[in-house]
Amino acid sequence: MTSFAYRDGVLRAESVSLESIAKDFGTPCYVYSRSALEAAYAEFAMGCAGRDALVCYAVKANSNLAILNLFARLGAGFDIVSGGELKRVLAAGAAASKTVFSGVGKTEGEMRDALEAGILCFNVESEAELLRLDRVARSLGQRAPVSLRVNPDIDPRTHPYIATGQLDNKFGVPIAEALPLYRTAAGLAGLRLTGIDCHIGSQLLETGPLVAALERVLALADRLDAEGIHLEHLDLGGGLGIRYRDERPPELRDYLDKVFSLVGQRELKLIFEPGRLLVGNAGVLLTRVEYLKHGPARSFAVVDAAMNDLLRPALYEAWHDILAVRVHAGEARVYDVVGPVCESGDFLGRDRSLALAEGDLLAVMSAGAYGMSMSSNYNTRARPAEVIVQDSSVHLVRERERLESLFALERVLP
C-alpha cells in the first residue's frame, strides 16, 4: 500500500485521512507512516543479507524516540553526533554497543559518557581529537575503540552545505595524512584501532563519487594491513538521496552490490549510516491555510507552518511537493506557500499551482528527514506535534509544545 495516497479525493496516511489527523491533533503536525519506515529499513537490511554488515541509522535525520525505538527493534544500530543523541538512543532502548559516535567537536564529557555506555566506535575527525580521546580513555582505565574518518577529497556533486568529503570541508582527516595518524594512534595506550570511516555528503544522486571514495579507502585499509594494523570494520557513512521532485536516485541494491564486490574477500565488517533514505519519504508536514493574499506581483498562501518547522526550503532552497489534502474542483492559481515568520526567506514552496480556499489543509511531502530535527522556536513559536500512523491507528509520539514551556527556564532580573 502506498503510504500517502488519495482515496475518495482526500489524502491519507496509510488508512487514515489527514483531515482527521488535523482535527484530532491540530496543525502544524508531522505525520509519519510506520509501514514506510519499516519498508525502507527492510530494503536496506535485505540488501545486506548474508553479509557481515550493520545498518546504523543516522539519528540527526529524525531523532524522535518512537522512530529510534522502531529501528532498534528492527535490528538497527545508530550513528550519533552529540551526547544528546547518545542519550536519545539509550532512552529509546537501543544498544550503545551498536552505536557509532561521529562529529568534529566531541567534548571530554561526551567522550566519557560514550565510553561508560560502551559504544561500538568513535569516528575520530582530527589529530587533536585523537589525543584528547586517548587521555580521556586512560583516565577511565579504558581503551577507546577508534576509527579515523578520512576525507577522500571526492566531489559528491550535491548541495555545498551537505558536501562533506572535500579538502575544504571541516570533516575528517585528509586521506594523505591518515596513514601517519594511524601509526600514531597505534602507539597510544588509550586507543584500540578498529576501523576506517568515510562519509562524503548527503542527498547523493549517483554512485560514482561513493565508489571512488570507497576505492581510496580500501587502498588505505590494504596499506594499513600490510603494516600490521589490522582493522575490523569499514564505515561507509550514508548519503544516498531520495526523490523530492523529479530526482532519480540510484537503486539501493545496485549500490550495495557494487560495495560488496569491491570489498571482496577482505575480512571487514561493513557499517552503513543511512538517514534520509530511511525516513525522508515516510513523513509529511501537515499545515492549514490561514490567508490567501493576492498582490500585483505574486500571490501568497499564508499557512500556519513556517521555516522554524521545516527549514530546508529556506536554508537550501530545497523543493518539497505540496499537495492539497482535499482535491478542489476550483480553478488553480500559482502561489508562494509561506509562513508567518518575519523573514522574507520564510517559505515552504514557491510557484505552486494549487486550487485553494482559506482553511484548506496542505501536506508538505517528503518531510520525514531534517524536518522536526532541524526545527526551532524562532519567533517564540511552539514546535509541532508528531504522530505515527499504523494502518488505521494514529499514535501521538510527541506532544505539541506549550508556549509557556519555551520560557520556563528563563528568569527576569531582580
C-alpha positions as a printed Julia matrix, in Angstrom:
414×3 Matrix{Float64}:
   0.0     0.0     0.0
   1.27    3.5    -0.85
   1.92    5.24    2.44
   0.48    8.6     1.35
  -2.22    8.47   -1.33
  -5.6     9.9    -2.24
  -8.76    7.97   -1.6
 -12.17    9.49   -2.33
 -10.49   12.79   -3.06
  -8.76   13.03    0.35
  -5.05   12.46    1.02
  -4.41    9.73    3.54
  -1.54    8.4     5.6
  -1.96    4.65    5.26
  -5.69    4.21    6.06
  -6.17    7.48    7.96
  -7.26   10.74    6.34
  -5.02   13.7     7.03
  -8.19   15.69    7.68
  -8.95   13.54   10.7
  -5.39   13.9    11.97
  -5.64   17.68   11.7
  -8.94   17.59   13.58
  -7.55   15.42   16.38
  -4.04   16.85   16.75
  -4.12   20.3    15.17
  -1.68   21.88   12.74
   1.16   22.16   12.02
   1.76   18.46   12.6
   4.34   15.97   11.41
   2.77   12.73   10.24
   4.85    9.57    9.69
   3.92    6.23    8.18
   5.1     3.19   10.13
   4.83    0.96    7.06
   7.07    3.34    5.09
   9.67    3.38    7.87
   9.67   -0.41    8.13
   9.8    -0.9     4.35
  12.77    1.46    3.97
  14.75   -0.32    6.68
  13.8    -3.76    5.33
  15.11   -2.85    1.87
  18.49   -1.91    3.34
  18.62   -4.97    5.57
  17.73   -7.31    2.7
  20.43   -5.73    0.55
  22.94   -6.66    3.26
  21.54  -10.14    3.91
  24.21  -12.8     4.22
  26.95  -10.2     4.65
  28.82   -9.05    7.74
  27.16   -5.64    7.88
  25.43   -3.28   10.29
  22.92   -0.58    9.35
  23.41    2.38   11.73
  20.57    4.87   11.35
  21.78    8.5    11.32
  19.9     9.96   14.28
  20.27   13.55   13.07
  17.8    12.91   10.26
  14.9    12.39   12.66
  15.5    11.76   16.34
  12.0    11.06   17.65
  12.2     8.34   20.3
   9.43    6.3    18.68
  11.32    6.16   15.4
  14.58    5.26   17.15
  12.82    2.54   19.12
  11.2     1.15   15.98
  14.52    0.91   14.15
  16.2    -0.62   17.2
  13.55   -3.34   17.31
  14.14   -3.98   13.61
  17.84   -4.58   14.35
  19.43   -1.23   13.51
  22.43    0.35   15.08
  22.79    4.13   15.29
  25.09    6.92   14.14
  25.2     9.83   16.59
  26.93   13.22   16.55
  26.36   14.51   20.09
  25.97   13.48   23.69
  22.32   14.43   23.43
  21.81   11.96   20.61
  23.52    9.28   22.7
  21.03    9.91   25.5
  18.16    9.71   22.99
  19.4     6.38   21.65
  19.69    4.95   25.16
  16.29    6.36   26.17
  14.8     4.64   23.13
  16.03    1.28   24.43
  18.77    0.88   21.83
  22.17   -0.7    22.41
  25.21    1.51   22.85
  27.25   -1.43   21.56
  25.68   -0.85   18.11
  26.23    2.91   18.15
  29.0     4.86   16.41
  29.88    8.4    17.52
  30.72   10.83   14.7
  31.17   14.62   14.69
  34.04   17.08   14.7
  33.62   18.64   18.15
  33.23   15.92   20.78
  33.74   17.25   24.31
  35.53   15.4    27.11
  32.2    14.91   28.85
  30.65   13.39   25.74
  33.63   11.07   25.36
  33.33    9.89   28.97
  29.62    9.27   28.67
  30.07    7.29   25.44
  32.92    5.21   26.89
  30.96    4.44   30.05
  27.94    3.46   27.93
  30.11    1.08   25.88
  29.66    2.42   22.35
  30.81    0.48   19.32
  33.25    3.06   17.98
  34.33    6.7    17.9
  34.72    8.14   14.41
  37.62   10.49   15.12
  37.95   13.54   12.86
  41.27   15.18   13.81
  44.63   14.55   15.48
  43.63   16.82   18.36
  40.51   14.77   18.97
  42.53   11.56   18.81
  44.91   12.77   21.53
  42.05   14.0    23.71
  40.22   10.7    23.42
  43.37    8.83   24.39
  43.69   10.95   27.56
  40.05   10.54   28.49
  40.08    6.78   27.92
  43.23    6.29   30.0
  41.74    8.36   32.83
  38.86    5.85   32.91
  41.15    2.83   32.63
  39.71    2.01   29.2
  40.83    1.68   25.6
  38.53    3.61   23.28
  37.51    1.85   20.04
  38.51    4.17   17.21
  38.02    4.7    13.5
  39.57    7.63   11.7
  37.16    9.49    9.48
  39.15   10.06    6.33
  38.4    12.8     3.84
  39.0    11.3     0.39
  38.76   14.66   -1.49
  35.87   13.47   -3.67
  33.3    15.88   -5.1
  29.93   14.35   -4.13
  28.04   16.59   -6.58
  25.41   17.7    -4.1
  24.45   20.98   -2.4
  27.61   22.59   -0.95
  26.06   22.8     2.54
  25.75   18.99    2.69
  29.01   18.08    0.95
  31.49   16.67    3.47
  34.21   14.8     1.59
  36.42   17.51    0.05
  39.54   19.12    1.46
  37.83   22.47    2.1
  35.21   20.81    4.31
  35.59   20.69    8.1
  35.09   16.96    8.29
  37.62   14.19    8.66
  41.35   13.74    8.21
  42.78   14.34    4.7
  43.43   10.89    3.31
  47.04   11.79    2.57
  47.57   12.37    6.32
  45.68    9.31    7.51
  48.47    6.73    7.38
  50.87    8.56    9.75
  47.97    9.35   12.07
  47.03    5.66   12.2
  50.65    4.91   13.11
  50.44    7.46   15.91
  47.15    6.03   17.15
  48.56    2.52   17.17
  51.08    3.63   19.79
  48.58    5.27   22.15
  47.67    3.14   25.16
  44.15    4.51   25.48
  43.06    3.62   21.96
  42.12    0.46   20.1
  42.07    0.86   16.33
  39.01   -0.85   14.89
  38.16    0.74   11.55
  38.04    3.42    8.89
  35.15    5.82    8.41
  34.24    7.82    5.31
  31.18    9.97    4.56
  31.28   12.34    1.59
  27.89   14.04    1.68
  24.12   13.84    1.69
  21.36   13.59   -0.94
  23.74   11.9    -3.41
  22.06   11.0    -6.69
  24.8     8.95   -8.33
  27.06    6.2    -7.05
  30.22    7.27   -8.91
  31.56    9.51   -6.11
  30.71    6.89   -3.48
  32.55    4.18   -5.4
  35.57    6.45   -5.97
  35.74    7.2    -2.26
  35.47    3.51   -1.4
  38.34    2.65   -3.72
  40.58    5.19   -1.97
  39.58    3.97    1.46
  40.18    0.33    0.54
  43.67    1.22   -0.71
  44.36    2.78    2.69
  42.98   -0.28    4.51
  45.26   -2.54    2.46
  48.28   -0.38    3.27
  47.45   -0.48    6.97
  47.04   -4.25    6.87
  50.45   -4.58    5.21
  51.94   -2.61    8.11
  50.33   -4.87   10.69
  47.47   -2.53   11.59
  44.55   -4.91   11.18
  41.12   -3.31   11.21
  37.75   -4.84   11.99
  35.33   -2.69   10.05
  34.81   -0.19    7.27
  32.2     2.53    7.88
  30.94    3.93    4.57
  28.63    6.54    6.04
  25.35    7.31    4.34
  24.24    9.9     1.84
  22.15    8.14   -0.8
  19.47   10.51   -1.97
  15.7    10.24   -2.28
  13.13   11.61   -4.68
  11.77   15.01   -3.68
  10.65   16.2    -7.11
  11.99   14.57  -10.26
  15.29   13.15   -9.0
  16.3     9.65  -10.0
  18.34    8.33   -7.08
  20.35    5.15   -7.63
  18.86    1.8    -6.79
  19.97    0.8    -3.31
  20.57   -2.84   -4.24
  22.83   -1.82   -7.15
  24.91    0.38   -4.85
  25.24   -2.32   -2.19
  26.22   -4.92   -4.79
  28.99   -2.6    -6.02
  30.24   -2.08   -2.47
  30.34   -5.78   -1.59
  32.0    -6.58   -4.91
  34.78   -4.02   -4.32
  35.37   -5.14   -0.74
  35.67   -8.71   -1.99
  37.25  -11.2     0.4
  38.64   -8.66    2.83
  37.64   -9.54    6.39
  35.99   -6.23    7.15
  32.57   -5.71    8.68
  30.7    -3.03    6.73
  28.83   -0.27    8.53
  26.33    1.95    6.71
  24.8     5.14    8.11
  21.59    5.9     6.17
  19.37    8.68    7.49
  17.31   10.48    4.86
  16.94    7.24    2.9
  15.07    5.59    5.78
  12.82    8.44    6.9
  12.64   11.15    4.24
   9.66    9.89    2.27
   8.0     8.39    5.35
   6.75   11.74    6.66
   4.74   14.84    5.73
   4.22   18.21    7.39
   0.5    18.91    7.68
  -0.42   22.61    7.65
  -3.5    24.8     7.25
  -4.03   27.84    5.02
  -4.67   30.92    7.16
  -4.9    33.57    4.43
  -4.79   33.91    0.66
  -3.04   37.14   -0.26
  -3.11   38.35   -3.87
  -0.61   41.04   -4.79
   0.36   42.77   -8.03
   3.46   40.61   -8.49
   2.73   37.37   -6.64
   0.02   35.51   -4.79
   0.7    34.03   -1.36
  -0.87   31.19    0.55
  -0.03   32.02    4.17
  -0.05   28.82    6.2
   0.42   28.05    9.88
   3.7    26.16    9.35
   6.89   28.13    8.8
  10.65   27.97    8.31
  11.07   27.21   12.01
   9.06   23.99   11.43
  10.71   22.98    8.15
  13.97   24.79    7.46
  15.15   23.02    4.29
  13.41   25.29    1.74
  14.76   28.47    3.37
  18.22   27.01    4.02
  18.87   25.12    0.78
  16.04   26.35   -1.46
  15.06   22.71   -1.3
  11.95   21.5    -3.11
   9.15   19.67   -1.35
   5.99   18.73   -3.21
   2.96   20.46   -1.67
  -0.41   18.77   -2.08
  -3.92   19.82   -1.17
  -5.3    17.35    1.36
  -8.75   17.56   -0.24
  -8.95   17.87   -4.02
 -10.77   21.04   -5.12
 -12.75   21.43   -8.32
 -11.97   25.15   -8.38
  -9.54   26.96  -10.61
  -5.87   26.65   -9.69
  -3.68   29.65   -9.08
   0.07   30.0    -8.69
   1.04   30.67   -5.08
   4.1    31.03   -2.96
   3.35   28.93    0.13
   4.73   30.97    3.03
   4.63   31.0     6.8
   4.03   33.72    9.4
   7.68   34.12   10.48
   9.1    37.62    9.97
  11.67   36.71    7.3
  11.37   37.03    3.52
  13.05   33.63    3.38
  10.14   32.04    5.26
   8.66   29.88    2.55
   7.79   26.2     2.13
   7.4    26.34   -1.63
   7.4    28.86   -4.45
   5.36   28.97   -7.64
   2.95   26.17   -6.75
  -0.21   25.69   -8.77
  -2.99   25.0    -6.27
  -6.76   25.44   -6.05
  -7.17   26.81   -2.53
  -9.53   28.42   -0.08
  -8.79   29.76    3.38
  -8.88   26.95    5.92
  -7.72   24.29    3.46
  -5.17   21.73    4.55
  -1.89   21.2     2.73
   0.64   18.37    3.02
   4.31   19.23    2.55
   5.66   15.94    1.27
   8.95   14.13    1.87
   9.37   15.9     5.21
  10.42   12.94    7.34
  14.12   13.83    7.28
  15.65   17.06    8.6
  12.22   18.46    9.38
  11.46   18.22   13.07
  15.12   17.55   13.89
  16.13   20.96   12.44
  13.12   22.85   13.8
  13.4    25.78   16.19
  11.38   28.14   18.35
  12.21   31.23   16.3
   9.59   33.97   16.79
   8.63   32.11   20.01
   6.73   29.54   18.02
   5.88   26.19   19.6
   7.11   23.23   17.63
   4.56   20.85   16.09
   3.11   17.61   17.35
   4.36   14.38   15.77
   2.22   11.32   15.07
   2.88    7.9    13.58
   0.15    6.18   11.6
  -0.08    2.4    11.68
  -2.76    1.23    9.25
  -5.94    2.72   10.8
  -4.36    3.71   14.14
  -2.73    7.03   14.98
  -0.15    7.31   17.77
   0.9    10.65   19.24
   4.68   10.35   19.63
   5.43   13.96   20.56
   3.0    16.42   22.05
   2.78   19.92   20.65
   4.92   22.27   22.7
   3.2    24.69   25.05
   4.21   28.31   24.65
   4.82   28.58   28.39
   7.46   25.84   28.17
   9.52   27.96   25.77
  10.47   30.42   28.5
  10.07   28.24   31.58
  13.83   28.1    32.14
  14.3    31.88   31.85
  14.48   34.38   34.69
  13.9    38.13   34.86
  16.42   40.39   36.59
  15.74   41.35   40.23
